[in-house]
């Protein structure tokens, strides 16, 4: 179930629009009265500024409690750090003073740090999508509108352009990765998603022959991986988490040499690891990509890689994401990883050899154009002629069939 909080006139296919009169996020009884089951996603655009910070925390806690495990809340509010006088006069507490204006009931204007704290304080894991920093610099990370469209955003507000900003918001995703504080304590130093994902990884590794015969089935092998990974961080500061790449080290002894070799050569690569560190960030990214290479349930994009490599409850996700983006660029240059759109693929030695053969295979441009022409004019366009409607359609004229200034076949004139 997906709901829009304080929807007003907003409607989105697949989402339930609610108004304050029927769902007041400060009242738990409203949640209990309306929704029998758990909610998978919530969307709130410019709602939280109509509550004090203390009320905002209560509302966040209610949303957290009624979200199902793995659910999220996408929320947007005006941005205190946006350097625009007209904007700030409009969104300030009390708005412009007009009781009829929606901003008249504004009780707070957030900066991104304070707004992030509201949701983190009740147990959410927060991912900032759009915001201005203290210097007024605008930060943007791509987000999918299918997961909840925010109208007053960089992409969707017509007052914005590449050259200037007219209307921005702090936009974040608050994700419920833990059911409550006790759940956090029960699974620490792991994250709940890791249990199912690691099971999928072990299955995919066996299926695709990336491991030897000695990797045990089921719970026994998983327990061994968890134990070894937890022991690695037992002397670290409280709050340290096990990043997903750490499971590779526990698995390595079971992997075929062809797969271990990619990682070991990366560790010896002077470009990636000039200081010959045993714990090299670029190699950790590569380990993560290997582990999820054959797992279909997860899209291997920068955002998901970032989530997998969080190593502390205090990790700065924005900084981590930037570091991963730079690391991926280096891994692509070294042909250890292939980029397909916004997805990244770990390359085995065999796949790298195939890529090298493809790159060295010379194809004449004329052959390419001829093949494209064939696909277009023999596949996409079934009609080869335009039949003039006058004279009972007696006259038909062939289309010019040209790709990149190269004729595929010459236009024909026919008379019936």
Buried (B, 14 or more C-beta within 10 A) or exposed (E): BBBBBBBEEEEBEEBBBBEBEEBBBEBBEBBEEBBEEBBBBBBBBBBBBBBEBEBBBBBBBBBBBBBBBBBBBBBBBBBBBBEBEEBBEBBBEEBEEEEEEEBBEBBBBBBBBBBBBBBBEBBBBBBBBBBBEEEEEBEBBEBEEEEBBBBBBBEEBEEBEEEEBEBBBBBBBBBBBBBBEEBBEEBBBBBBBBEEBBBBBBBBBBEEEBBEEEBEEEEEBBEBBBEBBBEBBEEEEEEBBBBBBBBBBBBEEBBEEEBBEBBEBBBEBEEBBEEEEEEBBBBBBBBBBBBBBBBEEBEBEBBBBBBBBBBBBEBEBBEBBEBBEEBBEBBBEBEBBBEEEEEBEBBBEEBBEEEEEEEEEEEEEEEEBBEBBEEEBEEEEEEBBEEEEEEEEEBBEBBEBBBEEEEBBEBEEEEE
